[in-house]
Amino acid sequence: MKRLLVLVVLLFVVAVGLSFAALNTQSVLIRFYVGDVNAPVSLVVVIAIAAGALLGILASMGVVLAKRYEVSSLRKRITLCEREVRNLRELPFKDQ
């Protein structure tokens, strides 16, 4: 069921994107510091969205990598604590 829902949403997004591209075929002039480029509006929008997504992913990678390192170190601490508890449980009990 979940796969079907994902497929329907994906097909909807593709259909909207294709209709957007078909309706916006006008060419726009993009001026860079080194030159000019003529490109369709839909291509410019897609490139802008892709560049924004890529920059967002790159910006969040620092946080993601820091959290992965933290999780790794906490797992090592858990392993050490479990080993210590296991060793303490295996110690013989002394009656006083």
N, C-alpha and C positions, 0 to 999 in steps of 0.2 A: 504494500500500500504506500509506504514511504517513497519507494522508488518511482512509483507512478506519479505521485505528487511532484517529486523533483523533476521528472520528465515533462510534466504539463507546464510547470513554471518555467523550465528552460525553453520549451517550445514557444511559450508566450513572449519571453524576453527576446528570442531570436526573431519572432514575427514583428514585434514592435521595432526592433532595430532595423530590420529590412524595410519596413514601411517608412521609417524615419529617413533611411538612406535614399529611398525612391522619391520621397517628397522634397528632399533638400539636395538637389543636384547642382545648385548654383555654385559657381566658382568664387572663391574669395582670395584676396591677395594677402599673404602673410609676409611681413617685412622683418627680416632678421638683420643683425648688425653687418653681416657679410653679404647679404643679397636678399632677393625676393623670391617667393614661391607662390604659384597659383595652385589651389587645391579645392576640392569640393567641401562644402560645409560639413557634411556627414563624416568625412574622413578626418577633418580637423577636430571635431567633437570626440570621435572615437580615440584619436591619438591623445587628446587632452585628458580624457577619462583614464586611459591606460597609464599615462605618465603620472597622474595623481595617485592611482592605485599603487604603482611601483614605488613612488616616493613615500607613501604611507606605510608600505610593507618595510621598506628600508629604515624608516624612522622608528618603527616598533621593534626591529630586530635587537636592539640593545637591551630593551626590557625583557624580551623573550629569552635571550641568551643568559641574562642575569638570573632569571627565574629558573631556567634549566639547571644552571650551576648550583643554585640554592637547593633545589629538589635533590640533586645528586648528592650534595654534602649531607642533607638531612637523611637520605636513605642509608648512607654510610654510618651515620650516628645511630640510626635504628638498628642496624645490623650489629654494631658494637654493643648496644644496650641489651639486645636480645641474647647475644652470646654471654654477657655478664650475668643476666638473670638465669640463664640455663646453668651456668657454672655455680651460681649461688644455690640453686635448687638441688644440685647434685652433691653439695657438701653434706657430710654426715651431721646429724642433729645431736647435740650434746645435752644430756640431762644434768641439771645442777642440783 
